[in-house]
Structure formats: structure tokens, C-alpha cells
Amino acid sequence: MMKIGLKFCGGCNPYYDRGAAVQGLKDRFPQHSFEAVRRGEHYDRMLLICGCARGCVQHYREADADRTIVLKNMEEFRELSFDFPL
């Protein structure tokens, strides 16, 4: 099981349903633990979830992860396959 941190952008201009996209990941990967990113925590993977192509949340640095993945659209969510194991 991997600990996966979720960090959403501010949602000022989303062009897809970010919540539904994350729920799809949770459904596809039920063996892993998903949680909102907490400052100072360490994650196996941290998903920075952008609502548009601007990707403002990709500059988030208040938590640590073995690998950080920036997701900007539904296609990137569909193509995501966590490369397990670490």
C-alpha cells in the first residue's frame, strides 16, 4: 500500500470535474491510501491536481514525496498508472 497525497489547485478556472477524476483514481487503485496533503508530511506519491493548463499548484512545496505528479486534465488522469513498486 502506498500513501498518496492529494493537493488541489484553488479552482479558479477548472475545465473538468477534479473531484470526479480523483474518485476515479480511488476506484482504480483501492489498495492505496489517498489523503489531502498535510504540511510537513511525507508521501510515496503526491498528486498536484490542476483544474486548467496553467498549473499553478505545481509550485507547491510544503510537503515531501518520493515522486510528485502534476495532473492538468482528464486524459492525464486516465493515463496515470502508478509505477509500483517504488
C-alpha positions as CSV (number, residue, x, y, z in Angstrom):
1,M,0.0,0.0,0.0
2,M,1.2,3.5,-0.9
3,K,0.4,6.7,0.9
4,I,-0.7,9.2,-1.8
5,G,-1.2,12.9,-1.0
6,L,-3.7,14.9,-3.0
7,K,-3.2,18.7,-3.4
8,F,-5.9,20.6,-5.4
9,C,-5.4,24.0,-7.1
10,G,-7.6,26.8,-6.0
11,G,-10.2,26.0,-8.6
12,C,-10.4,29.5,-10.2
13,N,-10.8,28.2,-13.8
14,P,-11.4,24.4,-13.8
15,Y,-12.4,22.8,-17.1
16,Y,-13.1,19.3,-15.8
17,D,-14.5,17.8,-12.6
18,R,-11.4,17.3,-10.5
19,G,-13.3,15.6,-7.7
20,A,-14.7,13.0,-10.1
21,A,-11.3,12.4,-11.6
22,V,-9.8,11.8,-8.1
23,Q,-12.7,9.5,-7.2
24,G,-11.9,7.5,-10.4
25,L,-8.3,7.0,-9.2
26,K,-9.5,5.9,-5.8
27,D,-11.8,3.4,-7.5
28,R,-8.9,2.1,-9.8
29,F,-6.4,1.9,-7.0
30,P,-8.3,0.8,-3.9
31,Q,-5.2,-0.8,-2.4
32,H,-3.6,2.6,-1.8
33,S,-4.3,5.3,0.8
34,F,-5.4,8.7,-0.6
35,E,-5.5,11.8,1.7
36,A,-5.3,15.5,1.5
37,V,-1.8,16.8,1.6
38,R,-0.7,18.0,5.0
39,R,2.2,20.4,5.5
40,G,5.4,18.6,6.6
41,E,4.2,15.1,5.7
42,H,6.0,12.6,3.5
43,Y,4.1,10.7,0.8
44,D,5.1,7.9,-1.5
45,R,3.4,9.9,-4.3
46,M,2.0,13.4,-4.3
47,L,-0.6,14.3,-6.9
48,L,-0.9,18.0,-7.7
49,I,-4.3,18.4,-9.3
50,C,-4.6,21.4,-11.6
51,G,-8.0,22.5,-13.0
52,C,-6.5,24.1,-16.1
53,A,-3.4,24.1,-18.2
54,R,-1.9,27.0,-16.1
55,G,-0.8,24.5,-13.4
56,C,-0.4,27.0,-10.5
57,V,-0.4,24.2,-7.9
58,Q,2.7,22.6,-9.5
59,H,4.8,25.0,-7.4
60,Y,3.5,23.5,-4.1
61,R,6.5,22.6,-1.9
62,E,5.1,22.4,1.7
63,A,5.1,18.6,1.8
64,D,7.6,15.9,0.5
65,A,7.1,12.9,-1.7
66,D,9.2,10.2,-3.3
67,R,7.6,11.3,-6.6
68,T,5.4,14.3,-7.4
69,I,2.9,14.0,-10.3
70,V,1.2,17.1,-11.8
71,L,-2.2,16.3,-13.4
72,K,-3.8,19.0,-15.6
73,N,-6.7,17.2,-17.5
74,M,-8.8,14.1,-17.6
75,E,-6.5,12.5,-20.2
76,E,-3.6,12.6,-17.8
77,F,-5.8,11.0,-15.1
78,R,-6.8,8.2,-17.4
79,E,-3.2,7.6,-18.4
80,L,-1.9,7.6,-14.9
81,S,-0.6,4.2,-13.8
82,F,1.4,4.4,-10.6
83,D,4.7,2.7,-11.3
84,F,4.6,0.3,-8.4
85,P,6.6,-0.8,-6.5
86,L,8.7,2.2,-5.7
